[in-house]
């Protein structure tokens, strides 16, 4: 059983926390004020831990052996000399690119996605990055004397991958609320086409007594813009609409013909448009320009 949502620890704030036990607004304000993520020098230079270059490392192909493992074999030393000479040359010409960019935009984007129900683990998966990379970006270093320090720069490829993750219905968490309007419109259009609400409920795997999406939306009146539904339900409605919006409901017997006729009559009386009447069912307006009154 899931626990209660964590709240922002800033006094007087009741919003949901996303990073450092703060809501996105207070987290951003704390970073801007320098209250978190700063580096405090230990005073004395730290002693490097003894390192050994693994025998399976490909020397002179990366800087890992020379810089981190302090390997000083001939190939690593020559590779480092060439790399430094190339960097000095490009710097002199003003063309040197370290491959690092400001970490701020990517960090703010992760926090924004978290506020919309897409956690850092999900962001890492969608961006093709390791979970630790994204977690450290938001929460800071996890150990050592620089624990808690936020990175000022990150690799450009990492930043681009994170910024490419945009909130959409397909990646939202199952229970993240989304505006109900576009999905209720789809249900109404299917009813206008002859699909009964009982058939739609069965197709969505919902008990008919719990199929209240249309009724709750209409009952909200002028507050319809506040009506929401879970992202998983919205995805199911979109999939169903795409599957049957161009299919006539089955009318193979008298009972099914009566159900389809009643559905069309009910929708016609309520003024619900057909699927083909919508140029774009996701557009933010209540009615299409032209409404046909029959599915025939």
N, C-alpha and C positions, 0 to 999 in steps of 0.2 A: 504493500500500500504506500503510495507516494506521500511524502510529508508536505507540510504547508510551504507555499512559495516563500523563498527568502526575500526579506524586505531590506531596503536601503538602510544602512546603519547611521546615516546622518540624521541628527535630531529633527523631528517634525516631518520627515519625508516618509511616505508610505508606499512609494513606488517599488517595483520589483528590482532587486539587485542583479547586475549582470557581470560586473568585474570588481575585484577588490572589495566585495560586499557593499558596493555602491550602485546606484542607478546610473544610467548613461550620462545624465546631465551633471551629477555631482562628480562622477569619475572624470569627465572632461574638464570640469572646473578645477579639480585637484591637480590634474596634470599641468594645466595652464598656470596654476599658482606655484608649481614646483613642490607641492606637498608630497608627491609620491614619485618614485622612479629616479630620484637623484642619486648620484654616485658620491659616496663619502670615502675619501682616500684613507687607507689604513695608516698612513704616516711612514711606514717602512715598506720598501719593495718586498713583495712576496717571493718566497723561494720556489723556484720551479720544481715540480715533482720529477723525479728521475723517470725518463721515458726511454722506451726501447722500440725501435722501428721493427714492426713485424716482418718476418722474412718473406711473406707473400706480397708485400707492397711493391707496386710498380714505381721504382725510383725514377725521378726526373720527369714524371708525367703530371704530378700534382705537387702543390707546395706543402702538403701535409707532412711528408717525411722531414723536410728541411726545417719547417717552422715549428710544428707541434712535437715531432719526435726528435728534433735537433740532430737529424742525421747529417753527417758531413762527409759522406762518400763522394767520390769524384763526380759521378753523374748528377747527384742532387746539388752539389756546390756549383757546378757549371750551369745547371738549369736556373738556379736562383740568380746567378750573376747575369745571365741573359735576360731574365725577367726584370731585374732592377734596371738594367741598361735600357731596355725598351720603355719602361715606365718613365725614366728620366728624360728620354728623347721625346715622348709624347707630351710630357708635362711642359717641356721647353717650347713645344709648338702649340700648346694650349689645347691639345686634343686628347688628353688622358681621361679615360672614363674608368672609374673604379668598379663600376657595376653595382654600386650601392645608391639607394635613394632614401629620402626621408621616410621614416617609419610611421609618422603621424597619420597620414591618410589611410593606410592599411589598418592601423590599430583602431581608428575611429570607425572604419567600415565594419570591422568584426564586432565592435560594441553595438553598432546600429543593427546588425543582423541578429545579435543576441536579444536585443529588445523586441525583435519581431518573431522570436521563437526559433531562431536558427542558431544553436549553440556553437561554440568554437570547435568542438569535435566534428560536427556536421560540416562546418566551413572547411576544416582541414580535409575531410573526405572529398568534398566537391571540388576543392582547389588542387587536389592531388598532392597535398603536403603532409608531412608527419604531424601528428597531433601536438607533439612537444613544441614544434616550431611556432604554431599559432598560440599555444598556451603561454609560452615565454614572451611572445610579442605583446600580449595583453597584460599578463600578470608580472612580468619581469623575470630576472634570473632566479633560479630555484635553489642554488646552493653557493657556497663559497663566501668570501668576504664582500662580494658585490651582490649578494642576495637581495632581490627586490628591485634592482636597477632595471629600468626600461631601456630598450635599445633605441638609439637615436636614428640609426640607419639600418636598413635591411637590403638583401639582394633585390635587384629590380625584378627578376623573375618571380620571386616570392610575392612581392607587392602586386605585380600584375595578376598573378593567379588569384590572390585574395580579392582584389578589386573586381575581378571578372565574375565573382559569385554575386548574383543579384537576387533579391527576394522575389520569388514567383510561387504560384500555387503549387507547382510540381515539387518544390523542395521544402515547403513549410511543414512544420510538425503537425501531426494528425489533429491535435486539439487547438492549434492556433486559430483564433477567431478571424474570419474574413467577412467583408460586407456581403450580405445575403442577396442583394438585388439582382446581380447577373444570373444567379443560379435559380432563384425563384422565377425569373423570367423564362428560363429554360423549361422549368416544370409546367408553367402556365401554357407555354407554347405547345408542349406535348399533349396537355389536356385538350387544348383547342383542336389538335390534330385527331383526337379521338381516343387517346390513351387515358383510361380512368386512373384516378388517384390510387385506387387499390392495386392496379397493375404496376404503377410506378413505385409504390411502396414495396411490393414484392420484388421488383427488379433491383431495388436499392438494398434489399435485405433488412427492411424496417417494418415493424408491426404497423398495421393500418392505423391503430389507435395512437401511435407515436408519429405518424406522418402529418406533422403540423406546420411544415415550413411555409406553405402558402397562407394558411389561416393566421399564423402569428405575424407574418409580414404585412398582410392587409389590415390586421387589427391595429398595427402600430400607427397607422394614419400618417400624420405629418412627421412622425419620428421614424419613418422607415429606414432612413439612412443609418440609424443606430442598430438595426437588427443585424445580427451576425450568425454565422454557423461555423462549425469546425472545418478546417482545411480538408480533412479526409472525406467528409460528406460532400463538400464542394467538388472535389476531384471525382467522386463517384457520380455526381449529377452530370458533370461535363462529359464523362465517358459514356454515360447512358444516352445523353442528348445526341452526341456524335454518332452513336450506333443506330438509334431508331428515329431520329428527327425526319428522315426521308422515307420512313416505312409506315404504311398504313397499319393500324392495329388489326389483329386477327378478328374476323367476323364470320367464323365458320359455323356458328350455331346461333339460335335465337337469343340466348342469354348474352353472348358476346356482342351481338349487333345492338342489343338494347343498351349495354354498358357504353359502347362507343357513341351511340346516338345521344345518350344522356350527358356524356362528357362534352361533346361538341355543343349541345344546347346550353349547358352550364357555362362554358367558356364564352359562347356567343352573347349570353345575357350579361356577363361580367365585362365584355369588351376585350377579352384576351386575344392578342394577335397569334397568328400561326407561325411556325418556324420560318417559312419562306418570306414572311412579312418583315422580318428583322434583317436589315443590311448588316448590322453587327450587334449581336445580342449583348455584348459587353459594354456598349456605349452607355453613357450616363444620361439617359433620358427615359421618360416613362413609357412613351408610345412611339411606334414607328410612324413614318409619314403616311403610309397607306395600309389600311387594315382590311383584309378580305374576311368575309363573314362565314365562309364555308370551307371545309376541308376537301370537298368533292372537286 
